[in-house]
Amino acid sequence: MTVLSLQRRILLTFIASSMLVGVLFGVSAIIFAYHTEDQLFETLLQAEAAYAEQQLAAGSTIQTHLQFVTYASDISALPKQIQTRLQQAPERSEFALDNGRHYHLIRLSRGFLLADVTGQLVVRAMRPQLAEFLMLLLAVVLLCSAVFAYLLARRLLKPLYKLTQLVDSTGLQPAKPVTSSFADNFAADEIGRLARALQAAWQRLAGFIGREQQFTQDVSHELRTPLTVMQGALTLLQHSPLTPQQLQYVERLQQAQLQINQTIETLMLLAREDLPAPVPVTLLPVVEQSVLQQQIKLAGKAIELELDIAPAAQLTIDPTSLLMLLNNLIGNAFDYTAAGVIRIAFAAQVLTVQDSGSGIDAQLQQQIFDCGIKGSNSTGMGLGLSLVKRLCDKWHIGYQLHSDACGTCISLKFPSN
């Protein structure tokens, strides 16, 4: 869709307004000219009528001052077309006949005065010249209006263009710091108020982003040390004499530690502006890794797992991001399915995770990808699908959810490699 700039809108508005005013002025001028001409004829006829009434009162023959005015003693002396129209409209005083003749009529106490004004129609004779003059005047008005609108728009919009360039340059260079006083360069008008509001918003946003990045870095740094200690302790435990049940506990701890490491990496990824370089990733091994990490959630459940993924299927993406996506989707399917079938399939760049659980409440489905939104039977914090959404937005992955009483299906549409 073509979008007009503000300068062009102002220019077109001025031109359209001037054209409308010019057309209205031209029409008014023509109407005024015709009205003035008719009033002139009416005044002349009134003077002739007064003179004719004096002659009728004296019993004299009617003589008129004007050659184009004649006296008719009764209606039968008038032209046939005028007689017909008078019978239809007795009050009518102006007549344009089919032969091109134009008459004005005034009633006397006895008879009529008829003025053949065909040769005196000045406006009709001047109509081509008048129209030419009005068109020339309209062109001059439009030209002046366009020049004035251009100069006015250029002057008024100059600070707005400056502000727009500043906003664009900041958007193209997000790492470039915004000066704390750039709004001082704008006048104290509406654009200046907008500049000060943008400056305040930028400063608040920059502070928030800085605090979030610092918090993420601090948390990830502080967590790595205890995680390393835990990994060392778990490694020592694995090489110690343990019962089968204890070994199982150690494996579960290792899986949980691995998930924590992956979560930290994902949070660091979401906190960064730039994405890591995508690489070709074979999908099936990553899906199997995610299933193994979540398998504890299937303990004691009569669930059949179906994988419909070609061994050679590949995606171009960061492996950690892909694993985080799968962990959340597959983990939810494992959590909220008590029995039945869970199907994971990939075809035509679309990955689907479908379960036979109880489904998501219809009232929540529109907001289920928002942070903190969860179902009534959820034991989590409502962050999993929010992370899925943020990762999908980062990697330009389309996502779609369908859920009813028969289960939930989430589809991810990956961009073509």
FENDARA-V773327 format. One record per run of one state. SS is the DSSP state (A for helix, B for strand, O for the rest). FROM is the first residue (numbers start at 1). TO is the last residue. If there is no record, write none. Layout:
# FENDARA-V773327
<<SS & FROM & TO> <SS & FROM & TO>>
This chain:
# FENDARA-V773327
<<O & 1 & 5> <A & 6 & 58> <O & 59 & 68> <B & 69 & 72> <O & 73 & 74> <A & 75 & 77> <O & 78 & 79> <A & 80 & 88> <O & 89 & 93> <B & 94 & 96> <O & 97 & 101> <B & 102 & 107> <O & 108 & 111> <B & 112 & 116> <O & 117 & 117> <A & 118 & 120> <O & 121 & 121> <A & 122 & 172> <O & 173 & 181> <A & 182 & 185> <O & 186 & 189> <A & 190 & 238> <O & 239 & 243> <A & 244 & 271> <O & 272 & 278> <B & 279 & 282> <A & 283 & 298> <O & 299 & 301> <B & 302 & 308> <O & 309 & 313> <B & 314 & 317> <O & 318 & 318> <A & 319 & 335> <O & 336 & 338> <B & 339 & 347> <O & 348 & 349> <B & 350 & 354> <O & 355 & 383> <A & 384 & 395> <O & 396 & 397> <B & 398 & 404> <O & 405 & 406> <B & 407 & 413> <O & 414 & 417>>
